[in-house]
Amino acid sequence: MNTTHPTPGLAAPAGAAQGPTRRVVDAPTRMFHWLFALCFTLAYATADGERWRLVHVTLGYTLAGLLAFRLGYGLIGPRQARLSLLWRKLAGLPAWMRSLQPGNGVDVNWRQGQNLLMALAVAALMAVVLPVAISGYATYNDWGGEWLAELHEFTGELFLWLVLGHLALILGLSLMRRKNQALPMLVGRVQGAGPDLAKHNHGALAALLLAAVLGFWAWQWQQAPAGPLNGNTPAATRAGPNHGDDD
């Protein structure tokens, strides 16, 4: 168990956390989360206009790559990062829905309902990346006609609403529980005694993930034939491996 204790004879800094803490989210999971959020935000902001097209495309590639990392980490990573935990939460949804039926004699577990909503939001955010990326890639390479462009726009807007719903849920839960529900994804720890759910931080893997993303962005920058802020690239170049879409 990893805990922090005040050092005898030394006063704790103002605003510092008091008492023991435990690690609940490891560094690679947090790095994925914030890179994912950053890439979507920038991809949405650069969705319109030819000038930012290659930036938008690169961010879309990055989103797809981050999803691949999270799926792999969720299959072979440490226990607390496994996607099977998310699946087990979602598997409880039918039983919880039945508990809402009047006259069944079962008390409704509202806290479980809140956790189910959060799990559904996370699963939906990861699920929508694939149709966004595929439709974006097809649109960028002029495949399939106008309907693919419309599909890409629709899935992008759906992504936005899922993000907003996720943020609203975090805010609502923070107010109801009187605890910052986003803090564990920032610092990886929560206050309270007990064993660490994340036994190891795996900071080197998180640094490697960040380096891979930055390296990919630098490579895309170098490969852009007319500069990364020039979206008017020839169709033959766009169709190459360096510049398929995206987000």
Disulfide bonds with the S-S distance in Angstrom:
none
